[in-house]
Amino acid sequence: MADFSAISQDPTIRQLVQENLLERAFHDALFPRLLYRMEAAPRQFPGNLGDSMVFTGSGLIAPKPKPIVPGVDPSPSSYTSEQWSATVQQYADSIDTHMPSSALAIADLFLRNAHQLGMSAGQSIDRVARNRMFNAALSGATYASSDYVQGTGSSQSLTGTSGTLKVAYLNGFTTARGNSSNPVRFDGVSANNPLTITVEHAGGTLTAQVVGFTPQNTGDEIGPGDLSLTYVSGSYTVADGNLVTAGDASSIVRAGSKDQSGDLVAGDVMDLALIRDAVARLRSQSVPTQADGYFHCHLDPISESQVFSDSDFARLLTSMPDYYMYSDFALGKLLGCVFFRNNESPSEDRVDRTGGATSTYSPDDPIAGLLGNFAGNAKIRRALFVGGGALNEYYIDASSLISDAGVTGKTGSFNITNNGISVSAERISMILRAPLDRLQQMVSCSYSFIGDFPVRTDAATGDSARYKRLVCVEHGSST
């Protein structure tokens, strides 16, 4: 259809009006809710006492329901203890703005740069908390990988009484507790402090001890590496993908009643049975609920959608079409849990890796766990159940870093709003540095967070699992 507008038809008028007017505003990108960090109880790290803090937990005295012999004193009892630690690290990023360019731009680049940096800060620190919890929930479960790449189809040989095994993840295999010199703290594995593991091989299962490790990425105890093993003499062929499990591995609930060696497929979906199993696991270990009286479950929209297609769930809500679960498409409270729809749950597009489901591990986003199955025809998705006291946030107040000499610029807190969502970046500092170049035109905007997110252990009570306040549910998905 012809356009009879005088503006479009007359080139003189069109040039005077200015074609393609640029709106004087930036529009915000899609941004997820940041929910993992809310599970951490914030505590200020004490100053002038070093960069690490050790925490001590006590086990229980074994019950003695049997009556004593009259006239005989009871024997003294004892209990076990354990220790875990926090080491503060600094997380930061920065962006520069050329102020003459910002002044001449049709939209304010300086404010936009600060806005974008604020969202990045909130998302980055939220992922630190996410990774700590998931790595604890996945601790002690890995698979053999001859070249650290998923699904290569090769194998490794163990011959004699010791050897080296290449694995996809060192997560949960680098420390152990219970040696005679320090029976309470999780120290690095060694000949004097071995970690007992089981290794699947062509003829069955091998019991071995980890006495050392070598990470592929220096200093990284989450990603791929080599385990130094000692074991009873023999020859064993360990194929890529064979399960390697620590004696204090976390309990992982998997769809299809599969253990870690079973390859999940798209049909192994999230359902009420998995939720019940996760809650039962937490309750069986006497894990306390959160302050609101419920366990918290973080799951992505795909996991949530699969629950709605469960036949048990459909029968539960028969003849209730107006109930909030259907009207709001939200699980809310169910089976002793509060469910949080969390788009930051680990998946291909939410973990910093390349290569899709068969991607290799990246130390830039240190989280353990496959993103897809070995067959390459399904994605692996994870829901995280969190009990009370699982995570803490120890931080250093940025104001304590400001001396009598003052600062060049200004330090403050973020208050960023994106698409109506307030990005809570408490305890994350924004630093606006005055221009220090010769023309005083380049202004730097940075964020800084100094702290740690320790996940407490509970090895002194319950079964052998090191971490008991977190349970991960793994299931399959076609998308």
LOTORDREN-712380 format. One line per 10 residues: number of its first residue (from 1); their letters; for each residue x, y, z of C-alpha. Coordinates in nm, 3 decimals. Layout:
N
NUM = A = X Y Z ~ ...
//
This chain:
479
1 = MADFSAISQD = 0.000 0.000 0.000 ~ 0.139 0.341 -0.099 ~ 0.232 0.578 0.181 ~ 0.088 0.927 0.112 ~ 0.260 1.090 0.410 ~ 0.417 1.420 0.309 ~ 0.715 1.332 0.528 ~ 0.790 1.012 0.341 ~ 0.711 1.149 -0.006 ~ 0.897 1.481 0.006
11 = PTIRQLVQEN = 1.274 1.425 0.050 ~ 1.325 1.783 0.166 ~ 1.071 1.750 0.445 ~ 1.204 1.402 0.530 ~ 1.557 1.539 0.582 ~ 1.427 1.830 0.787 ~ 1.230 1.598 1.015 ~ 1.526 1.354 1.046 ~ 1.474 0.995 0.947 ~ 1.484 0.712 1.201
21 = LLERAFHDAL = 1.458 0.914 1.519 ~ 1.656 0.747 1.799 ~ 1.457 0.726 2.120 ~ 1.640 0.891 2.408 ~ 1.632 0.583 2.629 ~ 1.777 0.237 2.674 ~ 1.543 -0.058 2.710 ~ 1.636 -0.324 2.962 ~ 1.728 -0.678 2.866 ~ 1.563 -0.989 3.005
31 = FPRLLYRMEA = 1.699 -1.048 3.352 ~ 1.649 -1.341 3.592 ~ 1.546 -1.316 3.954 ~ 1.844 -1.360 4.183 ~ 1.738 -1.609 4.448 ~ 2.027 -1.834 4.547 ~ 2.205 -1.574 4.756 ~ 1.894 -1.528 4.970 ~ 1.959 -1.874 5.118 ~ 2.276 -1.744 5.287
41 = APRQFPGNLG = 2.265 -1.588 5.631 ~ 2.488 -1.275 5.611 ~ 2.754 -1.244 5.878 ~ 3.032 -0.986 5.891 ~ 3.382 -1.129 5.879 ~ 3.587 -1.013 6.181 ~ 3.871 -0.778 6.095 ~ 4.242 -0.804 6.171 ~ 4.225 -1.181 6.225 ~ 4.344 -1.313 5.890
51 = DSMVFTGSGL = 4.155 -1.414 5.578 ~ 4.028 -1.755 5.695 ~ 3.795 -1.869 5.968 ~ 3.743 -2.223 6.097 ~ 3.406 -2.336 6.231 ~ 3.346 -2.632 6.462 ~ 3.043 -2.855 6.480 ~ 2.974 -3.130 6.733 ~ 2.823 -3.471 6.681 ~ 2.588 -3.644 6.922
61 = IAPKPKPIVP = 2.649 -3.871 7.219 ~ 2.513 -4.214 7.133 ~ 2.185 -4.285 7.320 ~ 2.204 -4.545 7.596 ~ 1.854 -4.673 7.666 ~ 1.985 -4.974 7.862 ~ 1.977 -4.946 8.245 ~ 2.308 -4.954 8.427 ~ 2.411 -5.230 8.664 ~ 2.328 -5.128 9.023
71 = GVDPSPSSYT = 2.635 -5.007 9.207 ~ 2.842 -4.970 8.888 ~ 2.932 -4.623 8.762 ~ 2.848 -4.551 8.396 ~ 3.139 -4.545 8.153 ~ 3.228 -4.199 8.020 ~ 3.084 -4.122 7.678 ~ 3.228 -3.917 7.395 ~ 3.118 -3.758 7.072 ~ 3.281 -3.672 6.740
81 = SEQWSATVQQ = 3.345 -3.322 6.608 ~ 3.415 -3.169 6.268 ~ 3.544 -2.844 6.126 ~ 3.485 -2.650 5.805 ~ 3.626 -2.317 5.696 ~ 3.564 -1.993 5.507 ~ 3.830 -1.798 5.318 ~ 3.736 -1.453 5.194 ~ 3.798 -1.377 4.827 ~ 3.742 -1.060 4.626
91 = YADSIDTHMP = 3.503 -1.050 4.330 ~ 3.502 -0.740 4.114 ~ 3.448 -0.592 3.770 ~ 3.472 -0.247 3.616 ~ 3.353 -0.039 3.323 ~ 3.488 0.294 3.193 ~ 3.290 0.583 3.053 ~ 3.435 0.860 2.839 ~ 3.240 1.153 2.979 ~ 3.253 1.379 2.668
101 = SSALAIADLF = 3.102 1.091 2.470 ~ 2.839 1.039 2.736 ~ 2.753 1.410 2.733 ~ 2.715 1.413 2.354 ~ 2.533 1.080 2.326 ~ 2.158 1.086 2.275 ~ 2.122 0.873 2.591 ~ 2.324 0.890 2.911 ~ 2.595 0.626 2.872 ~ 2.737 0.677 3.220
111 = LRNAHQLGMS = 2.410 0.596 3.396 ~ 2.350 0.302 3.163 ~ 2.699 0.165 3.225 ~ 2.648 0.187 3.601 ~ 2.309 0.020 3.565 ~ 2.448 -0.270 3.360 ~ 2.742 -0.316 3.597 ~ 2.503 -0.329 3.893 ~ 2.303 -0.609 3.734 ~ 2.623 -0.796 3.650
121 = AGQSIDRVAR = 2.738 -0.764 4.011 ~ 2.416 -0.905 4.150 ~ 2.412 -1.192 3.901 ~ 2.781 -1.275 3.952 ~ 2.764 -1.297 4.331 ~ 2.436 -1.490 4.311 ~ 2.614 -1.747 4.092 ~ 2.895 -1.776 4.346 ~ 2.634 -1.878 4.605 ~ 2.464 -2.107 4.349
131 = NRMFNAALSG = 2.786 -2.286 4.261 ~ 2.883 -2.340 4.624 ~ 2.552 -2.508 4.704 ~ 2.535 -2.723 4.390 ~ 2.898 -2.833 4.426 ~ 2.824 -2.943 4.782 ~ 2.509 -3.125 4.670 ~ 2.708 -3.300 4.392 ~ 3.017 -3.364 4.606 ~ 3.189 -3.701 4.574
141 = ATYASSDYVQ = 3.031 -3.815 4.247 ~ 3.232 -3.808 3.923 ~ 3.310 -4.030 3.626 ~ 3.622 -4.155 3.455 ~ 3.728 -3.943 3.158 ~ 4.049 -4.027 2.975 ~ 4.083 -3.681 2.818 ~ 3.849 -3.482 3.043 ~ 3.589 -3.459 2.762 ~ 3.247 -3.616 2.801
151 = GTGSSQSLTG = 3.158 -3.924 2.596 ~ 3.489 -3.998 2.419 ~ 3.442 -4.374 2.447 ~ 3.800 -4.451 2.558 ~ 3.927 -4.629 2.870 ~ 4.207 -4.629 3.127 ~ 4.403 -4.912 3.285 ~ 4.491 -4.959 3.651 ~ 4.761 -5.220 3.710 ~ 4.951 -5.321 4.023
161 = TSGTLKVAYL = 4.876 -5.162 4.361 ~ 4.860 -4.794 4.264 ~ 4.782 -4.579 3.967 ~ 4.639 -4.256 3.833 ~ 4.278 -4.213 3.720 ~ 4.164 -3.918 3.510 ~ 3.820 -3.792 3.612 ~ 3.585 -3.523 3.487 ~ 3.545 -3.353 3.826 ~ 3.763 -3.342 4.138
171 = NGFTTARGNS = 3.472 -3.200 4.338 ~ 3.459 -3.386 4.672 ~ 3.778 -3.591 4.614 ~ 4.051 -3.351 4.729 ~ 3.998 -3.352 5.107 ~ 3.924 -3.611 5.372 ~ 3.858 -3.620 5.743 ~ 3.941 -3.864 6.017 ~ 4.315 -3.924 6.010 ~ 4.484 -3.970 6.346
181 = SNPVRFDGVS = 4.667 -3.635 6.341 ~ 4.349 -3.430 6.284 ~ 4.025 -3.625 6.324 ~ 3.796 -3.324 6.291 ~ 3.911 -3.110 5.998 ~ 3.883 -3.184 5.626 ~ 4.246 -3.171 5.514 ~ 4.397 -3.242 5.174 ~ 4.414 -3.610 5.080 ~ 4.750 -3.780 5.128
191 = ANNPLTITVE = 4.901 -4.115 5.217 ~ 4.834 -4.030 5.582 ~ 4.487 -3.892 5.511 ~ 4.332 -4.107 5.236 ~ 3.978 -4.086 5.101 ~ 3.805 -4.418 5.035 ~ 3.628 -4.440 4.699 ~ 3.467 -4.698 4.471 ~ 3.542 -4.720 4.098 ~ 3.329 -4.903 3.844
201 = HAGGTLTAQV = 3.527 -5.111 3.596 ~ 3.471 -5.380 3.336 ~ 3.461 -5.660 3.594 ~ 3.267 -5.493 3.874 ~ 3.361 -5.241 4.142 ~ 3.702 -5.155 4.286 ~ 3.757 -5.008 4.632 ~ 4.054 -4.770 4.640 ~ 4.201 -4.483 4.839 ~ 4.272 -4.138 4.699
211 = VGFTPQNTGD = 4.613 -4.024 4.828 ~ 4.670 -3.725 4.599 ~ 4.536 -3.526 4.307 ~ 4.653 -3.305 4.022 ~ 4.402 -3.055 3.879 ~ 4.399 -2.982 3.508 ~ 4.360 -2.614 3.595 ~ 4.611 -2.507 3.859 ~ 4.447 -2.442 4.194 ~ 4.106 -2.570 4.082
221 = EIGPGDLSLT = 3.959 -2.843 4.304 ~ 3.620 -2.856 4.128 ~ 3.698 -2.934 3.764 ~ 3.885 -3.215 3.587 ~ 4.207 -3.369 3.707 ~ 4.398 -3.684 3.804 ~ 4.339 -3.889 4.118 ~ 4.636 -4.076 4.264 ~ 4.508 -4.411 4.394 ~ 4.626 -4.700 4.604
231 = YVSGSYTVAD = 4.439 -5.031 4.606 ~ 4.473 -5.406 4.642 ~ 4.678 -5.545 4.353 ~ 4.507 -5.627 4.024 ~ 4.442 -5.514 3.668 ~ 4.132 -5.312 3.591 ~ 3.992 -5.144 3.279 ~ 3.795 -4.830 3.358 ~ 3.589 -4.699 3.067 ~ 3.502 -4.335 3.013
241 = GNLVTAGDAS = 3.176 -4.268 3.189 ~ 3.228 -4.529 3.462 ~ 3.113 -4.397 3.798 ~ 3.362 -4.293 4.067 ~ 3.208 -4.236 4.412 ~ 3.360 -4.107 4.736 ~ 3.278 -4.277 5.063 ~ 3.128 -3.950 5.193 ~ 2.947 -3.855 4.871 ~ 2.631 -3.644 4.886
251 = SIVRAGSKDQ = 2.300 -3.816 4.829 ~ 2.167 -3.734 4.480 ~ 1.811 -3.816 4.376 ~ 1.779 -3.912 4.008 ~ 1.477 -3.966 3.788 ~ 1.400 -4.314 3.657 ~ 1.540 -4.470 3.977 ~ 1.884 -4.445 3.818 ~ 2.211 -4.409 4.003 ~ 2.487 -4.181 3.880
261 = SGDLVAGDVM = 2.601 -4.438 3.624 ~ 2.260 -4.448 3.455 ~ 2.235 -4.218 3.152 ~ 1.930 -3.993 3.192 ~ 1.699 -3.960 2.891 ~ 1.431 -3.705 2.804 ~ 1.164 -3.935 2.946 ~ 1.318 -3.928 3.295 ~ 1.115 -3.629 3.406 ~ 1.063 -3.436 3.729
271 = DLALIRDAVA = 0.762 -3.558 3.927 ~ 0.617 -3.566 4.278 ~ 0.796 -3.892 4.358 ~ 1.134 -3.719 4.320 ~ 1.020 -3.436 4.546 ~ 0.904 -3.685 4.807 ~ 1.237 -3.867 4.790 ~ 1.432 -3.542 4.835 ~ 1.222 -3.434 5.133 ~ 1.246 -3.782 5.284
281 = RLRSQSVPTQ = 1.624 -3.767 5.252 ~ 1.641 -3.434 5.436 ~ 1.402 -3.550 5.708 ~ 1.576 -3.885 5.756 ~ 1.899 -3.697 5.838 ~ 1.719 -3.467 6.086 ~ 1.788 -3.160 5.870 ~ 1.597 -2.860 6.009 ~ 1.359 -2.661 5.791 ~ 1.412 -2.296 5.703
291 = ADGYFHCHLD = 1.286 -2.020 5.933 ~ 0.952 -2.024 5.750 ~ 0.895 -2.388 5.848 ~ 0.959 -2.532 5.499 ~ 1.244 -2.667 5.293 ~ 1.326 -2.448 4.993 ~ 1.340 -2.588 4.641 ~ 1.497 -2.398 4.350 ~ 1.395 -2.529 4.008 ~ 1.382 -2.388 3.657
301 = PISESQVFSD = 1.062 -2.346 3.449 ~ 1.124 -2.672 3.260 ~ 1.140 -2.875 3.582 ~ 0.833 -2.694 3.713 ~ 0.640 -2.766 3.393 ~ 0.721 -3.137 3.412 ~ 0.572 -3.158 3.763 ~ 0.241 -3.029 3.625 ~ 0.228 -3.319 3.378 ~ 0.270 -3.579 3.654
311 = SDFARLLTSM = -0.044 -3.792 3.691 ~ -0.020 -3.780 4.073 ~ -0.015 -3.401 4.060 ~ -0.315 -3.394 3.823 ~ -0.517 -3.620 4.056 ~ -0.421 -3.400 4.350 ~ -0.587 -3.099 4.184 ~ -0.885 -3.275 4.025 ~ -1.187 -3.041 4.003 ~ -0.979 -2.744 4.124
321 = PDYYMYSDFA = -0.928 -2.540 3.802 ~ -0.931 -2.210 3.991 ~ -0.669 -2.312 4.245 ~ -0.361 -2.087 4.242 ~ -0.134 -2.364 4.113 ~ -0.323 -2.371 3.785 ~ -0.428 -2.006 3.766 ~ -0.074 -1.881 3.840 ~ 0.112 -2.182 3.693 ~ 0.318 -2.201 4.012
331 = LGKLLGCVFF = 0.386 -2.479 4.261 ~ 0.395 -2.250 4.565 ~ 0.392 -2.471 4.877 ~ 0.374 -2.846 4.835 ~ 0.501 -3.155 5.020 ~ 0.669 -2.953 5.293 ~ 0.856 -2.726 5.047 ~ 0.837 -2.373 4.915 ~ 0.921 -2.376 4.545 ~ 1.115 -2.093 4.382
341 = RNNESPSEDR = 1.112 -2.065 4.004 ~ 1.479 -1.993 3.937 ~ 1.608 -1.926 3.587 ~ 1.965 -1.939 3.717 ~ 1.943 -2.314 3.779 ~ 2.238 -2.486 3.605 ~ 2.166 -2.554 3.237 ~ 2.342 -2.500 2.905 ~ 2.250 -2.132 2.885 ~ 2.311 -2.062 3.257
351 = VDRTGGATST = 2.661 -2.204 3.301 ~ 2.964 -2.041 3.145 ~ 3.073 -2.321 2.912 ~ 3.101 -2.382 2.541 ~ 2.999 -2.682 2.336 ~ 2.645 -2.744 2.458 ~ 2.558 -3.062 2.645 ~ 2.899 -3.218 2.579 ~ 3.083 -2.906 2.688 ~ 3.406 -2.915 2.878
361 = YSPDDPIAGL = 3.442 -2.766 3.224 ~ 3.526 -2.396 3.254 ~ 3.714 -2.255 3.555 ~ 3.543 -1.920 3.484 ~ 3.220 -2.069 3.622 ~ 3.337 -2.348 3.855 ~ 3.039 -2.579 3.890 ~ 3.052 -2.957 3.866 ~ 2.805 -3.175 3.680 ~ 2.710 -3.276 3.328
371 = LGNFAGNAKI = 2.475 -3.053 3.132 ~ 2.369 -3.333 2.898 ~ 2.374 -3.713 2.884 ~ 2.646 -3.923 2.722 ~ 2.422 -4.019 2.430 ~ 2.384 -3.652 2.345 ~ 2.005 -3.676 2.306 ~ 1.890 -3.520 2.634 ~ 1.967 -3.231 2.865 ~ 2.023 -3.278 3.239
381 = RRALFVGGGA = 1.837 -3.039 3.465 ~ 1.871 -3.001 3.839 ~ 1.646 -2.890 4.123 ~ 1.809 -2.800 4.455 ~ 1.644 -2.864 4.794 ~ 1.789 -2.652 5.076 ~ 1.750 -2.715 5.447 ~ 1.807 -2.472 5.731 ~ 2.161 -2.352 5.799 ~ 2.311 -2.492 5.479
391 = LNEYYIDASS = 2.479 -2.173 5.356 ~ 2.632 -1.867 5.519 ~ 2.769 -1.547 5.373 ~ 3.073 -1.400 5.544 ~ 3.159 -1.057 5.408 ~ 3.395 -0.768 5.477 ~ 3.232 -0.428 5.509 ~ 3.380 -0.201 5.242 ~ 3.365 0.099 5.477 ~ 3.633 -0.066 5.690
401 = LISDAGVTGK = 3.874 -0.038 5.396 ~ 3.853 0.342 5.386 ~ 4.136 0.497 5.585 ~ 4.184 0.849 5.716 ~ 4.346 0.933 5.385 ~ 4.005 0.912 5.219 ~ 3.925 0.789 4.869 ~ 3.949 0.937 4.523 ~ 3.586 0.919 4.425 ~ 3.285 0.778 4.604
411 = TGSFNITNNG = 3.182 0.440 4.744 ~ 2.816 0.347 4.774 ~ 2.556 0.073 4.738 ~ 2.361 -0.039 4.434 ~ 1.992 0.022 4.391 ~ 1.930 -0.108 4.039 ~ 1.588 -0.170 3.888 ~ 1.546 -0.375 3.573 ~ 1.206 -0.440 3.414 ~ 1.045 -0.365 3.748
421 = ISVSAERISM = 1.276 -0.609 3.932 ~ 1.496 -0.461 4.199 ~ 1.843 -0.614 4.194 ~ 1.934 -0.651 4.559 ~ 2.310 -0.613 4.574 ~ 2.350 -0.560 4.945 ~ 2.704 -0.577 5.074 ~ 2.832 -0.524 4.720 ~ 3.008 -0.190 4.687 ~ 2.996 0.045 4.391
431 = ILRAPLDRLQ = 3.308 0.255 4.343 ~ 3.291 0.565 4.125 ~ 3.647 0.676 4.066 ~ 3.719 1.034 3.976 ~ 3.887 1.074 3.634 ~ 4.263 1.037 3.670 ~ 4.367 1.078 3.307 ~ 4.534 1.401 3.196 ~ 4.215 1.548 3.055 ~ 4.006 1.417 3.346
441 = QMVSCSYSFI = 3.749 1.266 3.113 ~ 3.756 0.887 3.177 ~ 3.541 0.790 3.476 ~ 3.561 0.435 3.611 ~ 3.267 0.256 3.769 ~ 3.349 -0.067 3.954 ~ 3.187 -0.313 4.192 ~ 3.358 -0.511 4.466 ~ 3.252 -0.790 4.700 ~ 3.491 -0.942 4.954
451 = GDFPVRTDAA = 3.366 -1.252 5.126 ~ 3.291 -1.622 5.108 ~ 2.991 -1.856 5.101 ~ 3.085 -2.162 5.311 ~ 2.856 -2.465 5.305 ~ 2.865 -2.635 5.642 ~ 2.936 -3.006 5.673 ~ 2.745 -3.257 5.886 ~ 2.979 -3.554 5.874 ~ 2.968 -3.603 6.253
461 = TGDSARYKRL = 2.600 -3.700 6.256 ~ 2.375 -3.921 6.048 ~ 2.516 -4.137 5.771 ~ 2.851 -4.107 5.594 ~ 2.757 -3.816 5.360 ~ 2.968 -3.504 5.412 ~ 2.691 -3.259 5.315 ~ 2.337 -3.334 5.430 ~ 2.150 -3.003 5.424 ~ 2.138 -2.991 5.044
471 = VCVEHGSST = 1.981 -3.246 4.810 ~ 2.005 -3.226 4.430 ~ 1.740 -3.384 4.206 ~ 1.859 -3.466 3.853 ~ 1.623 -3.540 3.564 ~ 1.617 -3.535 3.188 ~ 1.471 -3.293 2.937 ~ 1.452 -3.265 2.560 ~ 1.494 -2.885 2.573
//
